[in-house]
Amino acid sequence: MITITEIAKDRISERLGKDFLRLSLSGGGCNGFQYLWDLHEGKPNNDDFVIEDRIVIDSFSMPYLHGTIIAVSYTHLRAHET
């Protein structure tokens, strides 16, 4: 299960409109995986998982992301998704 906080859902919706945010993993050599965030326009692929009608995750990445919490962090200088 992947959890998205209410603040993160609002922020994603505000920035993307009707598009989706794609979260995936990429192999990174000795460092393991890297998280990749991309804009996903149009319909998700048939084997994608759609979380809260906002985030698309491919079937390879989903097992590794189980238990993830997507939130927004604010600092004095900027806001960013975590």
C-alpha positions as a Markdown table, in Angstrom:
| # | Residue | x | y | z |
|---|---|---|---|---|
| 1 | Met | 0.0 | 0.0 | 0.0 |
| 2 | Ile | 1.2 | 3.5 | -0.8 |
| 3 | Thr | -0.1 | 6.5 | 1.3 |
| 4 | Ile | -0.4 | 10.0 | 0.0 |
| 5 | Thr | -1.0 | 12.7 | 2.6 |
| 6 | Glu | -3.9 | 15.2 | 2.0 |
| 7 | Ile | -1.4 | 18.1 | 1.6 |
| 8 | Ala | 0.5 | 16.1 | -1.0 |
| 9 | Lys | -2.7 | 15.2 | -2.9 |
| 10 | Asp | -3.7 | 18.9 | -2.9 |
| 11 | Arg | -0.3 | 20.0 | -4.1 |
| 12 | Ile | -0.1 | 17.4 | -6.9 |
| 13 | Ser | -3.6 | 18.2 | -8.1 |
| 14 | Glu | -2.9 | 22.0 | -8.0 |
| 15 | Arg | 0.2 | 21.5 | -10.2 |
| 16 | Leu | -0.8 | 18.8 | -12.6 |
| 17 | Gly | -4.5 | 19.5 | -13.4 |
| 18 | Lys | -5.7 | 16.3 | -15.1 |
| 19 | Asp | -2.3 | 14.8 | -15.8 |
| 20 | Phe | -0.7 | 12.2 | -13.6 |
| 21 | Leu | 2.6 | 12.1 | -11.7 |
| 22 | Arg | 4.6 | 9.0 | -12.5 |
| 23 | Leu | 6.8 | 7.5 | -9.8 |
| 24 | Ser | 9.2 | 4.8 | -10.8 |
| 25 | Leu | 12.5 | 3.2 | -9.9 |
| 26 | Ser | 15.7 | 3.1 | -11.9 |
| 27 | Gly | 18.7 | 0.8 | -11.1 |
| 28 | Gly | 21.6 | 2.9 | -9.8 |
| 29 | Gly | 24.7 | 0.6 | -9.7 |
| 30 | Cys | 26.3 | 0.4 | -6.2 |
| 31 | Asn | 23.8 | 2.8 | -4.8 |
| 32 | Gly | 20.7 | 0.7 | -5.4 |
| 33 | Phe | 17.6 | 2.3 | -6.8 |
| 34 | Gln | 16.9 | 5.9 | -7.7 |
| 35 | Tyr | 13.4 | 7.4 | -7.4 |
| 36 | Leu | 12.2 | 9.0 | -10.7 |
| 37 | Trp | 9.3 | 11.5 | -10.8 |
| 38 | Asp | 7.9 | 12.4 | -14.2 |
| 39 | Leu | 4.8 | 13.9 | -15.7 |
| 40 | His | 2.5 | 11.3 | -17.2 |
| 41 | Glu | 0.1 | 12.7 | -19.8 |
| 42 | Gly | -2.9 | 10.7 | -21.0 |
| 43 | Lys | -4.1 | 7.4 | -19.8 |
| 44 | Pro | -1.9 | 5.1 | -17.7 |
| 45 | Asn | -0.7 | 1.8 | -19.3 |
| 46 | Asn | -2.7 | -1.3 | -18.7 |
| 47 | Asp | -0.2 | -2.8 | -16.2 |
| 48 | Asp | 0.3 | 0.5 | -14.3 |
| 49 | Phe | -1.1 | 1.0 | -10.7 |
| 50 | Val | -3.0 | 4.2 | -10.2 |
| 51 | Ile | -2.9 | 5.6 | -6.6 |
| 52 | Glu | -5.5 | 8.1 | -5.5 |
| 53 | Asp | -6.3 | 9.0 | -9.2 |
| 54 | Arg | -3.1 | 11.1 | -9.2 |
| 55 | Ile | 0.1 | 8.9 | -9.2 |
| 56 | Val | 1.0 | 6.2 | -11.7 |
| 57 | Ile | 3.4 | 3.5 | -10.8 |
| 58 | Asp | 4.7 | 0.8 | -13.1 |
| 59 | Ser | 4.4 | -2.9 | -12.2 |
| 60 | Phe | 8.2 | -3.3 | -11.8 |
| 61 | Ser | 8.5 | -0.5 | -9.2 |
| 62 | Met | 5.3 | -1.2 | -7.2 |
| 63 | Pro | 6.6 | -4.1 | -5.0 |
| 64 | Tyr | 9.6 | -2.0 | -4.0 |
| 65 | Leu | 7.5 | 1.0 | -3.1 |
| 66 | His | 5.1 | -0.9 | -0.9 |
| 67 | Gly | 4.7 | 1.0 | 2.4 |
| 68 | Thr | 5.8 | 4.3 | 0.9 |
| 69 | Ile | 4.3 | 7.5 | 2.3 |
| 70 | Ile | 4.3 | 10.5 | -0.1 |
| 71 | Ala | 4.2 | 13.8 | 1.7 |
| 72 | Val | 5.2 | 17.4 | 1.2 |
| 73 | Ser | 8.0 | 19.0 | 3.3 |
| 74 | Tyr | 8.3 | 22.7 | 3.8 |
| 75 | Thr | 11.6 | 24.5 | 4.6 |
| 76 | His | 12.3 | 28.2 | 4.9 |
| 77 | Leu | 13.6 | 28.2 | 1.4 |
| 78 | Arg | 11.2 | 26.0 | -0.6 |
| 79 | Ala | 8.7 | 23.2 | -0.5 |
| 80 | His | 9.4 | 19.7 | -2.0 |
| 81 | Glu | 7.7 | 16.3 | -2.2 |
| 82 | Thr | 9.3 | 13.5 | -0.2 |
